[in-house]
Amino acid sequence: MKSDSGLEAGVRNALQCLPGGIFLVTARHEDRRAGLLTSWVQQCCKQPPMLSIAVPKGAAIMPLISESAAFAACHLDADDRIIHRKFRGELGLNDDPFLGFELLRHTLTHSPVIASAAAFFECTVTCHMDVDGDHDVFVGRVVNGRMLNGRPAVRIPEIGVPLGS
C-alpha cells in the first residue's frame, strides 16, 4: 500500500530502523550564530575523515554554513534535556541561542561547541548539494573533534526509541 509520500509502508518501516545520533549542528558567521537539532549526521569518508549533514531547506543555519564554509556537529549526551528543549523548534537569527550555555573556547572553525556534549566534530565544508528533496546536504572535512563527557545519544529516527535501553 502506497502512502501520500509514495513510499510503501514496508520501505517507511525499514527507514525507521536506521539508527542515528542526536546532534546539535552549529555554525557561525561574523556575529551571527545558529544551531539545529538533528539526527541526520553521518560519517561519509574515512580518509580524510568527513561527515555529511542534512539541513532542512530554508533553515536559518543554512546561510551561516554556506558563508562560513564550516560547521560543528555536537553529539549530545543522552541525558541532556536542556539542549533538546532549547533547539527543538526552528530558531531565527535575531537572538543568539547560545547565550547562557557553556561553550568550548578556541575552536578551529569558530562554530559554537556545547561543552556539555558527549563528543564534537568541527568541519570545513567541501561540498554543498542542493538535492531534489526537503533537505540540502553538506559534506565537511573533520578538522577537529574529540570525546568530551557522558554517553552519546542514539535513537531510531521517527520512533525516538534509544538503542540499548
DSSP file (Angstrom, degrees, kcal/mol; ACC not computed):
  #  RESIDUE AA STRUCTURE BP1 BP2  ACC     N-H-->O    O-->H-N    N-H-->O    O-->H-N    TCO  KAPPA ALPHA  PHI   PSI    X-CA   Y-CA   Z-CA
    1    1 A M              0   0    0      0, 0.0     8,-1.3     0, 0.0     2,-0.3   0.000 360.0 360.0 360.0 130.2    0.0    0.0    0.0
    2    2 A K  B     -A    8   0A   0      6,-0.2     6,-0.2     7,-0.1     2,-0.1  -0.648 360.0-147.8 -90.2 144.2    1.4    3.4   -1.0
    3    3 A S    >   -     0   0    0      4,-1.5     3,-1.5    -2,-0.3    -1,-0.1  -0.350  38.8 -87.7 -96.5-177.4    1.2    6.4    1.3
    4    4 A D  T 3  S+     0   0    0      1,-0.3    -2,-0.0    -2,-0.1    -1,-0.0   0.821 129.0  56.1 -59.9 -31.9    0.9   10.1    0.4
    5    5 A S  T 3  S-     0   0    0      2,-0.2    -1,-0.3     1,-0.1     3,-0.1   0.530 116.4-115.2 -80.8  -4.3    4.6   10.3    0.1
    6    6 A G  S <  S+     0   0    0     -3,-1.5     2,-0.4     1,-0.3    -2,-0.1   0.431  75.7 123.8  87.9  -1.4    4.6    7.5   -2.5
    7    7 A L        -     0   0    0      1,-0.0    -4,-1.5    -5,-0.0    -1,-0.3  -0.742  64.1-117.6 -95.2 140.9    6.6    5.1   -0.3
    8    8 A E  B  >  -A    2   0A   0     -2,-0.4     4,-2.2    -6,-0.2     3,-0.4  -0.402  27.0-114.7 -67.8 152.0    5.3    1.7    0.6
    9    9 A A  H  > S+     0   0    0     -8,-1.3     4,-2.7     1,-0.2     5,-0.2   0.859 116.8  57.6 -57.2 -36.6    4.7    1.1    4.3
   10   10 A G  H  > S+     0   0    0      2,-0.2     4,-2.1     1,-0.2    -1,-0.2   0.891 106.8  47.1 -62.6 -40.0    7.5   -1.5    4.2
   11   11 A V  H  > S+     0   0    0     -3,-0.4     4,-2.6     2,-0.2    -2,-0.2   0.932 112.3  49.7 -67.3 -45.3   10.0    1.0    3.0
   12   12 A R  H  X S+     0   0    0     -4,-2.2     4,-1.7     1,-0.2    -2,-0.2   0.921 112.1  48.2 -58.5 -44.7    8.9    3.6    5.6
   13   13 A N  H  < S+     0   0    0     -4,-2.7     4,-0.5     1,-0.2    -1,-0.2   0.897 111.5  49.8 -63.9 -40.3    9.2    1.0    8.3
   14   14 A A  H >< S+     0   0    0     -4,-2.1     3,-1.3     1,-0.2     4,-0.3   0.906 108.9  51.8 -65.5 -41.2   12.7   -0.1    7.1
   15   15 A L  H >< S+     0   0    0     -4,-2.6     3,-1.5     1,-0.3    -1,-0.2   0.854 102.6  60.4 -62.8 -33.9   13.9    3.5    7.0
   16   16 A Q  T 3< S+     0   0    0     -4,-1.7    -1,-0.3     1,-0.3   143,-0.3   0.645  96.1  63.0 -69.0 -13.2   12.7    4.0   10.6
   17   17 A C  T <  S+     0   0    0     -3,-1.3    -1,-0.3    -4,-0.5    -2,-0.2   0.551  73.7 108.7 -87.8  -8.1   15.1    1.2   11.7
   18   18 A L    <   -     0   0    0     -3,-1.5   137,-0.0    -4,-0.3     2,-0.0  -0.578  69.6-133.9 -71.9 119.1   18.2    3.1   10.6
   19   19 A P        +     0   0    0      0, 0.0     2,-0.3     0, 0.0   137,-0.2  -0.344  31.0 171.8 -72.3 155.2   20.0    4.2   13.8
   20   20 A G  E     -B  155   0B   0    135,-2.6   135,-3.3    20,-0.0     2,-0.1  -0.972  28.1-113.0-153.8 165.5   21.3    7.7   14.2
   21   21 A G  E     -B  154   0B   0     18,-0.4     2,-0.6    20,-0.4   133,-0.2  -0.447  27.9-116.4 -92.6 172.6   22.8   10.0   16.8
   22   22 A I        +     0   0    0    131,-1.5    54,-2.5    54,-0.3   131,-0.3  -0.963  45.0 176.1-113.2 115.8   21.2   13.1   18.2
   23   23 A F  E     -DE  38  75C   0     15,-3.4    15,-2.7    -2,-0.6     2,-0.6  -0.836  35.2-143.4-122.6 151.6   23.3   16.1   17.3
   24   24 A L  E     -DE  37  74C   0     50,-2.3    50,-2.5    -2,-0.3     2,-0.5  -0.963  24.5-158.0-108.9 108.8   23.3   19.9   17.6
   25   25 A V  E     -DE  36  73C   0     11,-2.8    11,-2.4    -2,-0.6     2,-0.3  -0.767  17.5-174.8 -87.5 130.6   24.7   21.2   14.3
   26   26 A T  E     +DE  35  72C   0     46,-2.6    46,-2.3    -2,-0.5     2,-0.3  -0.876  13.3 177.3-128.1 156.9   26.1   24.7   14.8
   27   27 A A  E     -D   34   0C   0      7,-1.9     7,-2.1    -2,-0.3     2,-0.4  -0.986   8.8-161.4-153.5 157.8   27.6   27.4   12.6
   28   28 A R  E     +D   33   0C   0     -2,-0.3     2,-0.3    36,-0.2     5,-0.2  -0.998   8.5 176.4-142.8 137.5   28.8   31.0   13.0
   29   29 A H  E >   -D   32   0C   0      3,-2.3     3,-2.3    -2,-0.4     2,-0.2  -0.947  68.0 -44.0-141.6 123.8   29.4   33.7   10.5
   30   30 A E  T 3  S-     0   0    0     -2,-0.3    34,-0.0     1,-0.3    38,-0.0  -0.402 125.3 -21.2  53.6-121.2   30.5   37.2   11.7
   31   31 A D  T 3  S+     0   0    0     -2,-0.2     2,-0.4    -3,-0.1    -1,-0.3   0.320 117.6  96.6-100.3   9.8   28.4   38.0   14.8
   32   32 A R  E <   -D   29   0C   0     -3,-2.3    -3,-2.3    64,-0.0     2,-0.3  -0.833  47.8-179.8-102.8 136.2   25.5   35.5   13.9
   33   33 A R  E     +D   28   0C   0     -2,-0.4     2,-0.3    -5,-0.2    -5,-0.2  -0.972   2.1 175.6-131.7 147.8   25.3   32.0   15.5
   34   34 A A  E     -D   27   0C   0     -7,-2.1    -7,-1.9    -2,-0.3     2,-0.3  -0.981  11.2-160.7-148.4 158.6   22.7   29.3   14.9
   35   35 A G  E     -D   26   0C   0     -2,-0.3     2,-0.4    -9,-0.2    56,-0.3  -0.986   0.9-163.9-141.3 151.5   22.1   25.7   15.9
   36   36 A L  E     -D   25   0C   0    -11,-2.4   -11,-2.8    -2,-0.3     2,-0.4  -0.986  17.4-137.0-139.7 123.5   19.9   22.9   14.6
   37   37 A L  E     +D   24   0C   0     50,-0.9     2,-0.3    -2,-0.4   -13,-0.2  -0.683  44.5 146.2 -80.0 127.9   18.9   19.8   16.4
   38   38 A T  E     -D   23   0C   0    -15,-2.7   -15,-3.4    -2,-0.4     3,-0.1  -0.986  51.8-153.3-156.4 161.0   19.1   16.8   14.0
   39   39 A S  S    S+     0   0    0     -2,-0.3     2,-1.4   -17,-0.2   -18,-0.4   0.245  73.3 103.4-115.7   6.7   19.9   13.1   13.7
   40   40 A W        +     0   0    0     14,-0.2    14,-1.8   -17,-0.1     2,-0.4  -0.434  49.0 115.8 -90.7  61.5   20.9   13.5   10.0
   41   41 A V  E     +F   53   0C   0     -2,-1.4   -20,-0.4    12,-0.2     2,-0.3  -0.996  35.3 166.1-128.9 134.1   24.7   13.3   10.6
   42   42 A Q  E     -F   52   0C   0     10,-2.2    10,-3.1    -2,-0.4     2,-0.3  -0.996  40.3-114.7-150.9 139.6   26.8   10.5    9.2
   43   43 A Q  E     +F   51   0C   0     -2,-0.3     8,-0.3     8,-0.2     3,-0.1  -0.614  35.5 172.5 -69.4 132.8   30.5    9.7    8.6
   44   44 A C  E     +     0   0C   0      6,-2.4     2,-0.3    -2,-0.3     7,-0.2   0.503  58.5  33.5-123.9  -8.3   30.9    9.5    4.8
   45   45 A C  E   > -F   50   0C   0      5,-1.3     5,-1.7     1,-0.1    -1,-0.3  -0.995  48.5-165.4-146.2 145.9   34.7    9.2    4.3
   46   46 A K  T   5S+     0   0    0     -2,-0.3    -1,-0.1     1,-0.3    -2,-0.0   0.827  78.1  60.9 -94.6 -41.4   37.4    7.6    6.3
   47   47 A Q  T   5S+     0   0    0      1,-0.4    -1,-0.3     2,-0.1     3,-0.0  -0.918 122.9  13.8-134.7 107.0   40.5    9.2    4.6
   48   48 A P  T   5S-     0   0    0      0, 0.0    -1,-0.4     0, 0.0     2,-0.2   0.646 110.7-116.7 -73.3 157.8   40.3   12.1    5.0
   49   49 A P  T   5 +     0   0    0      0, 0.0    93,-2.6     0, 0.0     2,-0.3  -0.424  44.2 174.0 -65.6 130.2   37.6   11.9    7.7
   50   50 A M  E   < -FG  45 141C   0     -5,-1.7    -6,-2.4    91,-0.3    -5,-1.3  -0.979  19.8-155.4-138.5 149.9   34.4   13.5    6.5
   51   51 A L  E     -FG  43 140C   0     89,-2.5    89,-2.9    -2,-0.3     2,-0.4  -0.914   7.7-148.6-119.1 149.6   30.8   13.9    7.8
   52   52 A S  E     -FG  42 139C   0    -10,-3.1   -10,-2.2    -2,-0.3     2,-0.4  -0.942  14.6-172.5-112.7 143.4   27.7   14.6    5.9
   53   53 A I  E     -FG  41 138C   0     85,-2.6    85,-2.6    -2,-0.4     2,-0.5  -0.984  15.4-143.4-131.3 145.2   24.8   16.6    7.4
   54   54 A A  E     - G   0 137C   0    -14,-1.8   -14,-0.2    -2,-0.4    83,-0.2  -0.943  17.8-169.9-109.6 128.6   21.3   17.2    6.0
   55   55 A V  E     - G   0 136C   0     81,-2.8    81,-2.8    -2,-0.5     3,-0.1  -0.963  28.7-109.9-120.5 129.4   19.8   20.6    6.7
   56   56 A P  E >   - G   0 135C   0      0, 0.0     3,-2.2     0, 0.0    79,-0.3  -0.301  43.4-100.8 -57.6 136.7   16.2   21.5    6.0
   57   57 A K  T 3  S+     0   0    0     77,-2.3    73,-0.0     1,-0.3    77,-0.0  -0.357 109.2  19.9 -57.6 134.5   15.8   23.8    3.1
   58   58 A G  T 3  S+     0   0    0      1,-0.3    -1,-0.3    -3,-0.1    77,-0.0   0.414  86.0 150.7  85.1  -1.2   15.2   27.3    4.4
   59   59 A A    X   -     0   0    0     -3,-2.2     3,-1.4     1,-0.1    -1,-0.3  -0.356  55.1-123.1 -64.3 144.1   16.7   26.7    7.8
   60   60 A A  T 3> S+     0   0    0     31,-0.3     4,-0.5     1,-0.3    -1,-0.1   0.766 109.1  58.8 -59.7 -27.2   18.2   29.7    9.5
   61   61 A I  H 3> S+     0   0    0      1,-0.2     4,-2.2     2,-0.1     3,-0.3   0.740  85.3  81.1 -75.8 -22.1   21.5   27.9    9.9
   62   62 A M  H <> S+     0   0    0     -3,-1.4     4,-2.4     1,-0.2    -1,-0.2   0.898  91.4  45.8 -57.7 -48.3   22.0   27.2    6.1
   63   63 A P  H  > S+     0   0    0      0, 0.0     4,-3.0     0, 0.0    -1,-0.2   0.848 111.1  54.9 -65.4 -29.1   23.4   30.6    5.1
   64   64 A L  H  X S+     0   0    0     -4,-0.5     4,-2.2    -3,-0.3     6,-0.3   0.911 109.7  45.8 -68.0 -40.8   25.8   30.6    8.1
   65   65 A I  H  X>S+     0   0    0     -4,-2.2     4,-1.8     2,-0.2     5,-0.7   0.936 116.4  46.2 -64.2 -45.5   27.2   27.2    7.0
   66   66 A S  H  <5S+     0   0    0     -4,-2.4    -2,-0.2    -5,-0.2    -1,-0.2   0.930 116.3  43.3 -63.2 -46.6   27.4   28.4    3.4
   67   67 A E  H  <5S+     0   0    0     -4,-3.0    -1,-0.2     1,-0.2    -2,-0.2   0.856 122.7  36.7 -71.9 -35.4   29.0   31.8    4.2
   68   68 A S  H  <5S-     0   0    0     -4,-2.2    -1,-0.2    -5,-0.2    -2,-0.2   0.683  94.1-141.1 -88.2 -18.8   31.5   30.5    6.8
   69   69 A A  T  <5S+     0   0    0     -4,-1.8    56,-2.1    -5,-0.3     2,-0.3   0.843  70.7  88.0  57.8  36.0   32.2   27.2    4.9
   70   70 A A  E   < + H   0 124C   0     -5,-0.7     2,-0.3    -6,-0.3    54,-0.2  -0.989  47.0 172.9-156.0 158.8   32.2   25.5    8.3
   71   71 A F  E     - H   0 123C   0     52,-2.1    52,-3.1    -2,-0.3     2,-0.4  -0.972  20.6-135.8-158.4 163.7   30.0   23.8   10.9
   72   72 A A  E     -EH  26 122C   0    -46,-2.3   -46,-2.6    -2,-0.3     2,-0.5  -0.958   7.8-153.4-122.3 147.1   30.3   21.8   14.1
   73   73 A A  E     -EH  25 121C   0     48,-2.7    48,-1.4    -2,-0.4     2,-0.7  -0.952  10.4-164.2-120.4 108.4   28.4   18.7   15.0
   74   74 A C  E     -EH  24 120C   0    -50,-2.5   -50,-2.3    -2,-0.5     2,-0.8  -0.840  13.2-144.2 -96.0 111.8   27.9   18.3   18.7
   75   75 A H  E     -EH  23 119C   0     44,-2.0    43,-2.3    -2,-0.7    44,-1.4  -0.669  28.8-132.1 -77.1 112.4   26.9   14.7   19.6
   76   76 A L        -     0   0    0    -54,-2.5    77,-2.9    -2,-0.8   -54,-0.3  -0.270  13.7-106.5 -72.4 150.5   24.5   15.3   22.5
   77   77 A D  B >   -J  152   0D   0     39,-0.3     3,-1.7    75,-0.2    -1,-0.1  -0.498  28.9-122.3 -69.1 141.8   24.6   13.5   25.8
   78   78 A A  T 3  S+     0   0    0     73,-3.2    -1,-0.1     1,-0.3    -2,-0.1   0.767 111.0  46.2 -59.5 -27.3   21.8   11.0   26.1
   79   79 A D  T 3  S+     0   0    0     72,-0.2     2,-1.1     2,-0.0    -1,-0.3   0.373  80.2 114.8 -98.5   4.7   20.6   12.7   29.4
   80   80 A D    <>  +     0   0    0     -3,-1.7     4,-0.6     1,-0.2    -4,-0.0  -0.646  26.8 159.5 -82.4 100.6   20.8   16.3   28.1
   81   81 A R  H  >  +     0   0    0     -2,-1.1     4,-2.3     2,-0.1    -1,-0.2   0.704  64.9  66.2 -91.0 -24.1   17.2   17.6   28.1
   82   82 A I  H  > S+     0   0    0      2,-0.2     4,-2.5     1,-0.2     5,-0.2   0.946 103.2  44.1 -67.0 -48.3   18.0   21.3   28.2
   83   83 A I  H  > S+     0   0    0      1,-0.2     4,-2.4     2,-0.2    -1,-0.2   0.911 112.0  54.8 -62.4 -41.7   19.7   21.4   24.8
   84   84 A H  H  X S+     0   0    0     -4,-0.6     4,-0.5     1,-0.2    -1,-0.2   0.925 112.0  43.5 -56.8 -45.4   16.8   19.3   23.4
   85   85 A R  H >< S+     0   0    0     -4,-2.3     3,-0.6     1,-0.2     4,-0.4   0.917 114.2  49.5 -67.3 -43.6   14.2   21.8   24.7
   86   86 A K  H 3< S+     0   0    0     -4,-2.5     3,-0.2     1,-0.2    -2,-0.2   0.891 121.6  31.6 -64.2 -41.2   16.1   24.9   23.6
   87   87 A F  H 3< S+     0   0    0     -4,-2.4   -50,-0.9    -5,-0.2    -1,-0.2   0.251  86.3 105.5-105.6  12.0   16.8   23.8   20.0
   88   88 A R  S << S+     0   0    0     -3,-0.6    -1,-0.2    -4,-0.5    -2,-0.1   0.916  80.4  42.9 -59.8 -46.6   13.7   21.7   19.3
   89   89 A G  S    S-     0   0    0     -4,-0.4     2,-0.4    -3,-0.2   -52,-0.2  -0.389 105.1 -77.1 -96.3 174.8   12.0   24.2   17.1
   90   90 A E        -     0   0    0     -2,-0.1     2,-0.4   -54,-0.1    -1,-0.1  -0.574  47.5-158.8 -72.5 127.0   13.3   26.4   14.3
   91   91 A L        -     0   0    0     -2,-0.4   -31,-0.3   -56,-0.3   -30,-0.1  -0.891   6.1-140.0-108.8 139.1   15.2   29.4   15.7
   92   92 A G        -     0   0    0     -2,-0.4     3,-0.2   -32,-0.1    -1,-0.1  -0.109  25.6-107.0 -82.2-172.5   15.8   32.5   13.7
   93   93 A L  S    S+     0   0    0      1,-0.1   -60,-0.1     3,-0.1    -1,-0.1   0.303  95.8  91.1-100.3   7.7   18.9   34.6   13.6
   94   94 A N  S    S+     0   0    0      1,-0.1     2,-0.3   -62,-0.1    -1,-0.1   0.909  89.8  35.6 -71.8 -42.2   17.6   37.5   15.7
   95   95 A D  S    S-     0   0    0     -3,-0.2   -62,-0.1   -62,-0.0    -1,-0.1  -0.847  87.2-113.5-113.8 149.6   18.7   36.2   19.1
   96   96 A D    >   -     0   0    0     -2,-0.3     3,-1.2     1,-0.2   -62,-0.1  -0.716  23.4-162.2 -80.2 111.6   21.8   34.3   20.0
   97   97 A P  T 3  S+     0   0    0      0, 0.0    -1,-0.2     0, 0.0   -63,-0.1   0.589  82.9  64.2 -72.3  -8.1   20.6   30.8   21.0
   98   98 A F  T >   +     0   0    0    -65,-0.1     3,-2.1     2,-0.1     2,-0.1   0.476  68.2 121.3 -96.4  -2.6   23.9   30.1   22.8
   99   99 A L  T <  S+     0   0    0     -3,-1.2     3,-0.1     1,-0.3    -4,-0.0  -0.417  80.3  20.8 -61.4 131.8   23.7   32.8   25.5
  100  100 A G  T 3  S+     0   0    0      1,-0.3     2,-0.4    -2,-0.1    -1,-0.3   0.294 101.5 108.3  92.1  -9.2   23.8   31.1   28.9
  101  101 A F  S <  S-     0   0    0     -3,-2.1     2,-0.5    14,-0.0    -1,-0.3  -0.819  73.5-118.2-102.2 141.4   25.4   27.9   27.6
  102  102 A E        -     0   0    0     -2,-0.4    13,-2.7    -3,-0.1    14,-0.4  -0.650  37.1-169.6 -76.5 126.9   29.0   26.9   28.4
  103  103 A L  B     -K  114   0E   0     -2,-0.5    11,-0.2    11,-0.2     2,-0.2  -0.854  26.6-105.5-116.2 151.5   30.9   26.7   25.1
  104  104 A L        -     0   0    0      9,-2.6     9,-0.4    -2,-0.3     3,-0.3  -0.507  39.2-133.3 -70.0 144.2   34.4   25.4   24.4
  105  105 A R  S    S+     0   0    0      1,-0.2    -1,-0.1    -2,-0.2     5,-0.0  -0.622  75.5  25.0 -96.8 159.1   36.9   28.1   23.7
  106  106 A H  S    S+     0   0    0     -2,-0.2    -1,-0.2     1,-0.2     2,-0.2   0.876  73.3 175.0  60.6  44.7   39.4   28.4   20.9
  107  107 A T        -     0   0    0     -3,-0.3    -1,-0.2     1,-0.1     3,-0.0  -0.502  35.1-127.6 -76.3 153.0   37.6   26.2   18.4
  108  108 A L  S    S+     0   0    0      1,-0.2    -1,-0.1    -2,-0.2    -2,-0.0   0.877 106.5  34.5 -71.5 -38.3   39.2   25.9   14.9
  109  109 A T  S    S-     0   0    0      2,-0.2    -1,-0.2   -38,-0.1   -81,-0.2   0.534 101.1-126.8 -94.2  -6.6   36.1   26.8   12.9
  110  110 A H        +     0   0    0      1,-0.3   -83,-0.1   -83,-0.1    -2,-0.1   0.546  62.8 141.4  66.9   9.3   34.7   29.3   15.4
  111  111 A S        -     0   0    0    -40,-0.1    -1,-0.3   -85,-0.1    -2,-0.2  -0.602  64.5 -96.8 -73.7 141.0   31.4   27.3   15.3
  112  112 A P        -     0   0    0      0, 0.0     2,-0.5     0, 0.0   -86,-0.1  -0.367  38.9-164.9 -61.7 135.3   29.8   27.1   18.7
  113  113 A V        -     0   0    0     -9,-0.4    -9,-2.6    -2,-0.1     2,-0.3  -0.977  18.4-131.6-124.5 116.6   30.6   23.8   20.5
  114  114 A I  B >   -K  103   0E   0     -2,-0.5     3,-1.6   -11,-0.2   -11,-0.2  -0.504   8.2-146.6 -68.7 123.8   28.5   23.0   23.5
  115  115 A A  T 3  S+     0   0    0    -13,-2.7    -1,-0.2    -2,-0.3   -12,-0.1   0.742  96.2  60.1 -65.3 -23.8   30.7   22.0   26.5
  116  116 A S  T 3  S+     0   0    0    -14,-0.4   -39,-0.3    32,-0.1    -1,-0.3   0.442  80.2 117.1 -85.1   1.1   28.1   19.5   27.8
  117  117 A A    <   -     0   0    0     -3,-1.6    32,-1.4   -41,-0.1   -41,-0.2  -0.284  68.6-134.0 -66.0 154.0   28.2   17.5   24.5
  118  118 A A  S    S-     0   0    0    -43,-2.3    30,-3.6     1,-0.3     2,-0.3   0.822  86.0 -14.0 -74.7 -32.9   29.3   13.8   24.6
  119  119 A A  E     -HI  75 147C   0    -44,-1.4   -44,-2.0    28,-0.3     2,-0.3  -0.966  66.2-156.5-159.3 163.9   31.5   14.5   21.6
  120  120 A F  E     -HI  74 146C   0     26,-1.8    26,-1.4    -2,-0.3     2,-0.4  -0.989   5.5-160.6-148.2 158.8   32.0   17.0   18.9
  121  121 A F  E     -HI  73 145C   0    -48,-1.4   -48,-2.7    -2,-0.3     2,-0.5  -0.997   8.5-154.6-136.1 133.5   33.4   17.4   15.4
  122  122 A E  E     -HI  72 144C   0     22,-3.3    21,-3.0    -2,-0.4    22,-1.3  -0.932  22.5-173.8-106.6 135.6   34.4   20.6   13.7
  123  123 A C  E     -HI  71 142C   0    -52,-3.1   -52,-2.1    -2,-0.5     2,-0.5  -0.956  25.1-144.0-133.4 146.2   34.3   20.5    9.9
  124  124 A T  E     -HI  70 141C   0     17,-2.1    17,-2.9    -2,-0.4   -54,-0.3  -0.929  39.9-109.4-103.9 134.8   35.2   22.7    6.9
  125  125 A V  E     + I   0 140C   0    -56,-2.1    15,-0.3    -2,-0.5     3,-0.1  -0.424  41.4 167.0 -70.0 128.3   32.7   22.4    4.0
  126  126 A T  E     +     0   0C   0     13,-3.2     2,-0.3     1,-0.4    14,-0.2   0.557  69.2  16.9-109.9 -17.8   34.0   20.6    1.0
  127  127 A C  E     - I   0 139C   0     12,-1.6    12,-2.8     2,-0.0     2,-0.4  -0.974  52.8-166.3-158.2 138.6   30.6   20.1   -0.8
  128  128 A H  E     - I   0 138C   0     -2,-0.3     2,-0.5    10,-0.2    10,-0.2  -0.991  14.7-166.5-126.9 121.9   27.1   21.5   -0.7
  129  129 A M  E     - I   0 137C   0      8,-3.6     8,-2.5    -2,-0.4     2,-1.2  -0.940  14.9-156.3-114.5 122.3   24.4   19.6   -2.6
  130  130 A D        -     0   0    0     -2,-0.5     6,-0.2     6,-0.2     2,-0.1  -0.776  31.1-168.3 -90.3  90.6   21.0   21.1   -3.3
  131  131 A V        -     0   0    0     -2,-1.2     2,-2.1     4,-0.4     4,-0.0  -0.389  33.9-101.7 -84.9 160.9   19.2   17.8   -3.7
  132  132 A D  S    S+     0   0    0     -2,-0.1     2,-0.3     2,-0.1    -1,-0.1  -0.540  94.8  67.5 -81.0  76.4   15.7   17.3   -5.0
  133  133 A G  S    S-     0   0    0     -2,-2.1   -76,-0.0     2,-0.2     0, 0.0  -0.899 103.3 -71.7-169.8-168.1   14.1   16.9   -1.6
  134  134 A D  S    S+     0   0    0     -2,-0.3   -77,-2.3   -78,-0.1     2,-0.3   0.463 108.4  52.2 -87.8  -0.6   13.3   18.7    1.6
  135  135 A H  E     -G   56   0C   0    -79,-0.3    -4,-0.4   -77,-0.0     2,-0.3  -0.929  68.7-139.4-129.8 155.2   16.9   18.9    2.8
  136  136 A D  E     -G   55   0C   0    -81,-2.8   -81,-2.8    -2,-0.3     2,-0.5  -0.803  23.9-133.4-102.6 155.7   20.3   20.1    1.4
  137  137 A V  E     -GI  54 129C   0     -8,-2.5    -8,-3.6    -2,-0.3     2,-0.4  -0.945  16.8-168.9-115.8 131.0   23.4   18.0    2.1
  138  138 A F  E     -GI  53 128C   0    -85,-2.6   -85,-2.6    -2,-0.5     2,-0.5  -0.951   6.3-158.1-113.0 137.4   26.7   19.5    3.3
  139  139 A V  E     -GI  52 127C   0    -12,-2.8   -13,-3.2    -2,-0.4   -12,-1.6  -0.970  15.5-173.4-113.4 130.1   29.9   17.4    3.4
  140  140 A G  E     -GI  51 125C   0    -89,-2.9   -89,-2.5    -2,-0.5     2,-0.5  -0.968  25.1-127.0-128.8 140.9   32.6   18.6    5.7
  141  141 A R  E     -GI  50 124C   0    -17,-2.9   -17,-2.1    -2,-0.4     2,-0.5  -0.712  34.3-120.0 -81.1 128.2   36.2   17.5    6.3
  142  142 A V  E     + I   0 123C   0    -93,-2.6   -19,-0.3    -2,-0.5     3,-0.1  -0.575  40.4 166.5 -73.1 119.8   36.7   16.9   10.0
  143  143 A V  E     +     0   0C   0    -21,-3.0     2,-0.3    -2,-0.5   -20,-0.2   0.527  65.7   5.2-109.7 -12.3   39.4   19.3   11.2
  144  144 A N  E     + I   0 122C   0    -22,-1.3   -22,-3.3     2,-0.0    -1,-0.3  -0.973  69.7 127.4-164.9 155.0   39.0   18.8   15.0
  145  145 A G  E     + I   0 121C   0     -2,-0.3     2,-0.3   -24,-0.3   -24,-0.2  -0.843  14.1 172.1 164.4 163.4   36.9   16.8   17.4
  146  146 A R  E     - I   0 120C   0    -26,-1.4   -26,-1.8    -2,-0.3     2,-0.3  -0.965  41.2 -82.4-175.5 166.6   37.0   14.6   20.5
  147  147 A M  E     + I   0 119C   0     -2,-0.3   -28,-0.3   -28,-0.2   -29,-0.1  -0.603  43.8 172.6 -75.6 142.7   35.0   12.8   23.1
  148  148 A L        -     0   0    0    -30,-3.6     2,-0.3     1,-0.3   -30,-0.2   0.591  45.8 -30.2-115.3 -87.4   34.0   15.0   26.0
  149  149 A N  S    S+     0   0    0    -32,-1.4    -1,-0.3   -34,-0.1     0, 0.0  -0.906  88.7   5.7-136.2 159.9   31.6   13.7   28.6
  150  150 A G  S    S-     0   0    0     -2,-0.3    -2,-0.0   -73,-0.1   -33,-0.0  -0.117  89.2 -43.9  76.8-162.1   28.7   11.4   29.1
  151  151 A R        -     0   0    0    -32,-0.0   -73,-3.2     0, 0.0   -72,-0.2  -0.960  57.8-116.4-117.6 119.7   27.1    8.9   26.9
  152  152 A P  B     -J   77   0D   0      0, 0.0     2,-0.3     0, 0.0   -75,-0.2  -0.288  31.4-116.7 -59.4 136.2   26.3    9.8   23.3
  153  153 A A        -     0   0    0    -77,-2.9  -131,-1.5  -131,-0.3     2,-0.4  -0.591  36.0-178.0 -75.4 129.4   22.5    9.9   22.5
  154  154 A V  E     +B   21   0B   0     -2,-0.3     9,-0.8  -133,-0.2     2,-0.3  -0.985   6.1 166.9-128.5 139.7   21.5    7.3   19.9
  155  155 A R  E     -BC  20 162B   0   -135,-3.3  -135,-2.6    -2,-0.4     3,-0.0  -0.945  40.2-111.1-145.5 166.4   18.0    6.9   18.5
  156  156 A I    >>  -     0   0    0      5,-0.8     4,-2.5    -2,-0.3     3,-1.4  -0.919  52.3-107.5 -97.6 121.4   16.0    5.2   15.8
  157  157 A P  T 34 S+     0   0    0      0, 0.0     2,-0.2     0, 0.0     4,-0.1  -0.093  94.3   4.2 -53.8 145.3   14.7    8.0   13.5
  158  158 A E  T 34 S+     0   0    0      1,-0.2  -142,-0.1     2,-0.1  -141,-0.1   0.158 127.0  63.1  68.6 -17.9   10.9    8.9   13.7
  159  159 A I  T <4 S-     0   0    0     -3,-1.4    -1,-0.2  -143,-0.3  -142,-0.0   0.778  85.6-149.5-102.1 -36.7   10.4    6.4   16.5
  160  160 A G     <  +     0   0    0     -4,-2.5    -2,-0.1     1,-0.2    -6,-0.0   0.700  41.1 147.6  77.7  19.6   12.6    8.1   19.2
  161  161 A V        -     0   0    0     -5,-0.5    -5,-0.8    -4,-0.1    -1,-0.2  -0.801  47.1-129.0 -92.0 117.2   13.5    4.8   20.9
  162  162 A P  B >   -C  155   0B   0      0, 0.0     3,-0.9     0, 0.0    -7,-0.2  -0.372  24.1-118.9 -62.8 140.5   17.0    4.9   22.4
  163  163 A L  T 3  S+     0   0    0     -9,-0.8    -9,-0.2     1,-0.2     0, 0.0  -0.549  92.6  21.7 -77.3 145.3   19.2    2.0   21.4
  164  164 A G  T 3         0   0    0     -2,-0.2    -1,-0.2     1,-0.1     0, 0.0   0.581 360.0 360.0  77.7  10.3   20.5   -0.2   24.2
  165  165 A S    <         0   0    0     -3,-0.9    -2,-0.1    -4,-0.0    -1,-0.1   0.469 360.0 360.0 -98.1 360.0   17.8    0.8   26.7
